[in-house]
Amino acid sequence: MKNMGTGASHGAKTHYVFHGRTVEVMRPSAGDLANARDDKPAMGMLRIDGRDVMYEQTDEGVYSHELMYQRFSTPEALAEELVRQWGTHLPPPLPMHHEHND
């Protein structure tokens, strides 16, 4: 979990297995959560069988670009819905867009 962006720091990490998949939850720090608001959410990350999934967390819930327009009560609820939707197939990582200076 290297360099998740500016201001991203992490609190507790938890590991568990859900439907045969290894899930690791890297929560935002308590300070980031305390300062989170709609225009600047706290950033967290899930790792499901080695695939990283970024999520945003505010007082209203947990959101991810993986499941746009859906709100989850906890990062675990997001992870478990991803596992249910992926089934036995683990999709490739989303493409990362980087600016190139030519």
Order of alpha helices (4+ residues) and beta strands (2+ residues): beta-beta-alpha-beta-beta-beta-alpha
